[in-house]
Amino acid sequence: MITAPPVIETERLRLRPHLFSDKDVHIAMWADERVTRFIGGEPRAPDVSWGKFLGSAGLWPVMGFGYWVFADRATDRLIGQGGLSYFCRGIAELEGVPEAGWAFDADHWGAGYATEAMTAIFGWADAHLDAPEIRCIIDPGNAASEKVAAKLGFGRIGESDALGHVVAIYARPRGG
């Protein structure tokens, strides 16, 4: 089982493990209401952000896949995070398949980073995981993530209100 994320480099990004030195940037990113508008709905308190940060890093030894820090390749500074997860959300369509997720600080939106990072992650997943597909959820109105999902080969397969609000569920076949 893979217990830590491999470092993957793309043209502009370094996908790498979480480091304590990322803490302050991570907390600031998740305190920004623009970032959380479609992910949880409200800015996160520092202790909540820190717990999510540790939980993201902790996926690897339990699941054999997980989240990466998305760092600017030139500076190694965290500009986002994401990857594959299992968060036990209570959504039947997410059971038994990795769930994709991505988020970037608002200063890095619209530059194609999400597509670049997730394309690299799906390349890794196709080579290392025995998963026939990957799924994701997107809040209604999150047009930017819907656009990224379409570029990545996701198609809408349904919706759920298990989180207390409706989310759309998308699937991407292996090799998508």
Buried (B, 14 or more C-beta within 10 A) or exposed (E): EBEEBEEBEBEBBBBBBBEEEBBEBBBBBBBBEEBBBBBBEEBBEBEBBBEBBEEBBEBBEEBBBBBBBBBBBEEEBBBBBBBBBBEEBEBEBBEEBBBBBBBBBEEBBEEBBBBBBBBBBBEBBEEEBEBEBBBBBBBEEBEBBBEBBEEBBBEEEEBBEBEEEEBBBBBBEEEB
